[in-house]
C-alpha cells in the first residue's frame, strides 16, 4: 500500500530542505504545502505543528516534526543507501560515524560561519571567518579523508549529505554573492581540500539542488541582514 505523504515546507528554509533531499533520494511521491515564514502562522498550520516550524511531515495522517527526525524517519521507513540498517556492529558503527560527522560540522564549524555573516563590524566578521576555516581544517577535514565523493567512501548520497547539504549550498554561495567575508571560502581549496572536493560534489547533486534558488536565498539573506543592522 502506497503511503500518503504531505510535506509542509518552505523552499528557502535549509532545515526544511533536508526533507526534500531525503524524499528525492528515496524517490517518494509527496504533496507539498508551502508555509509562508514571513508572516504569523495560520491557525490551520499551528494545528499541524504548534511550534509553527518547518518541516512538518504528514505520513498517513501521522505528523512528524523537526528536520533531523523527519529525515531519520524516512530513512528508517524506507531502508536504502542513505544509512545502513541497524542490527550489526558494522551498521551501528557506520551510523555512528555519520552522526558524529554531522554533529561536528554543526557544533564545531557552522556556528562560526553564522557569526561571520551576522557580525556587526568587519573585524568581527574576519575573526569569525578565521575561526570557521580553522575549525573546518581541524575538525571536519579529517572526517572526509575517504569521501569518494560522498561521506565514508560512498558513491551515492548518505544521511550525512541529507543533513548538511542545504547548509553547504549556502556556505559556498553567500560569500561569493557579497554576503559575508570572502575569506570564508577563498582558502578552502588549499586548506581543506577534502572538504572542498566533497562540498563541490554535494552541491552538484540534483537531489540537493533540486529546490535551490540561489538568487532568492541571497536576496532574502541580504534583506534579513539589512533589517537586523537597521
C-alpha positions in Angstrom: 0.0 0.0 0.0 1.4 3.4 -1.0 1.7 5.8 1.8 0.1 9.3 1.7 2.9 11.8 2.3 2.4 15.5 2.7 5.3 17.9 3.4 4.7 21.3 5.0 7.8 23.3 3.9 9.4 26.5 2.7 11.9 26.2 -0.1 14.1 29.0 1.4 14.5 27.2 4.8 17.6 25.0 5.0 16.1 22.8 7.7 13.0 22.0 5.6 15.4 21.5 2.6 16.7 18.4 4.4 13.3 16.6 4.0 13.3 17.4 0.2 16.7 15.8 -0.2 15.6 12.6 1.6 12.4 12.4 -0.3 14.2 12.9 -3.6 16.8 10.2 -2.9 14.1 7.8 -1.8 12.0 8.6 -4.8 8.9 9.0 -2.7 5.9 10.8 -4.2 4.5 13.5 -1.9 2.3 16.6 -1.8 3.7 19.8 -0.5 2.2 22.8 1.1 4.4 26.0 1.2 4.3 27.7 4.6 5.0 31.5 4.5 7.6 32.1 7.2 7.5 35.9 6.8 4.0 36.2 8.4 2.5 34.7 11.6 1.4 31.1 11.1 -2.2 30.3 10.4 -4.3 28.6 12.9 -4.6 25.7 10.5 -0.8 25.2 10.4 -0.5 25.6 14.2 -2.9 22.6 14.4 -0.4 20.6 12.4 2.7 21.9 14.3 2.1 24.0 17.3 5.7 25.2 17.2 5.0 26.8 13.8 8.2 25.5 12.3 9.0 23.7 9.1 9.3 21.0 8.0 6.4 19.0 9.2 5.6 15.7 7.6 2.2 14.0 7.4 2.6 10.3 6.9 -0.7 8.6 6.5 -2.1 11.3 8.8 0.6 11.0 11.5 2.6 14.2 12.0 6.3 14.1 12.3 8.3 17.3 13.0 11.9 18.6 13.4 14.1 18.2 10.3 16.6 15.6 11.6 13.7 13.5 13.0 11.8 13.7 9.7 14.9 12.7 7.7 15.6 9.8 10.1 12.0 8.6 10.0 12.1 8.5 6.2 15.5 6.6 6.2 14.2 4.1 8.7 10.8 3.6 7.0 12.5 3.1 3.6 15.8 1.3 4.0 18.2 2.5 1.3 21.7 3.7 0.5 21.3 6.7 2.8 22.2 4.9 6.0 22.8 1.2 7.0 20.0 -0.6 8.8 20.8 -1.3 12.5 21.3 -4.8 13.8 25.0 -5.4 13.3 28.1 -3.8 14.9 29.2 -2.7 11.4 26.0 -0.9 10.6 25.9 0.7 14.0 29.5 1.9 13.5 28.6 3.4 10.1 25.6 5.2 11.6 27.7 6.5 14.5 30.3 7.9 12.1 27.7 9.7 10.0 26.1 11.3 13.1 29.5 12.2 14.5 30.3 14.0 11.3 27.0 15.9 11.2 27.4 16.9 14.9 31.0 18.0 14.2 30.0 20.1 11.3 27.3 22.0 13.2 28.9 22.1 16.7 32.5 23.0 15.7 32.3 24.9 12.4 28.9 26.1 11.3 28.3 28.5 14.2 31.4 30.5 13.3 30.2 30.8 9.8 27.0 32.4 11.0 28.9 34.7 13.3 30.8 35.9 10.3 27.6 36.6 8.4 25.9 38.5 11.2 28.9 40.3 12.7 28.4 43.9 13.5 31.9 45.0 12.3 34.3 43.9 9.6 36.9 43.0 12.2 34.4 40.7 14.0 33.4 39.1 10.7 37.0 38.4 9.8 37.7 37.0 13.2 34.8 34.6 13.0 35.7 33.7 9.4 39.2 32.7 10.5 37.8 30.6 13.3 35.4 28.9 10.9 38.1 27.9 8.5 40.4 26.8 11.4 37.7 24.5 12.8 36.9 23.1 9.3 40.6 22.3 8.9 41.0 20.8 12.4 37.7 19.0 13.0 35.9 18.4 9.7 38.6 17.9 7.1 40.0 14.6 8.6 36.5 13.1 8.6 36.3 13.4 4.9 39.6 11.8 4.0 37.8 8.8 2.4 35.0 10.7 0.7 34.5 9.3 -2.8 32.9 11.6 -3.5 30.4 11.4 -0.6 30.8 10.6 3.0 32.5 7.3 4.1 33.6 6.4 0.6 30.0 6.3 -0.8 29.3 6.8 -4.4 25.8 7.9 -3.6 24.4 10.4 -1.1 24.3 9.4 2.5 22.4 10.7 5.5 25.5 12.9 6.1 24.7 14.9 2.9 20.9 14.9 3.6 21.5 16.7 6.9 24.3 19.1 5.8 23.6 19.6 2.1 21.3 22.7 2.5 23.9 24.4 4.6 26.8 23.5 2.3 24.9 25.2 -0.5 24.6 28.4 1.4 28.1 28.2 2.8 29.6 28.3 -0.7 27.0 30.6 -2.3 26.5 33.5 0.1 30.1 34.8 0.3 30.6 34.8 -3.4 27.5 36.8 -3.7 28.6 39.5 -1.3 27.1 38.1 1.9 29.8 37.7 4.5 33.5 38.0 4.0 35.1 36.3 1.0 37.7 34.8 3.5 35.0 32.3 4.5 35.6 30.4 1.2 38.7 31.6 -0.6 41.2 29.3 1.1 39.1 26.2 1.3 40.6 24.5 -1.8 44.1 24.8 -0.3 43.5 24.5 3.5 40.6 22.0 3.4 40.9 20.1 0.0 38.9 17.1 1.3 36.1 19.3 2.4 36.2 21.5 -0.7 36.0 18.4 -3.0 33.2 16.9 -1.0 31.2 20.2 -1.0 31.6 20.5 -4.7 30.1 17.1 -5.3 27.3 17.7 -2.8 26.1 21.0 -4.3 26.1 19.5 -7.8 23.8 16.6 -6.9 20.3 17.0 -8.2 18.7 15.8 -5.0 20.5 18.5 -3.1 20.0 21.4 -5.5 16.5 20.5 -6.8 14.7 23.2 -4.9 17.6 25.6 -4.6 17.0 29.1 -5.8 20.3 30.9 -5.2 19.1 34.3 -6.3 16.2 34.2 -4.0 18.1 32.9 -1.0 20.9 35.5 -1.5 18.3 38.4 -1.8 16.4 37.1 1.3 19.6 36.9 3.4 20.7 40.3 2.3 17.3 41.7 3.3 17.4 40.0 6.7 20.9 41.3 7.4 19.9 44.8 6.4 16.9 44.7 8.7 19.0 43.5 11.6 21.6 46.2 11.1 18.9 48.9 10.8 
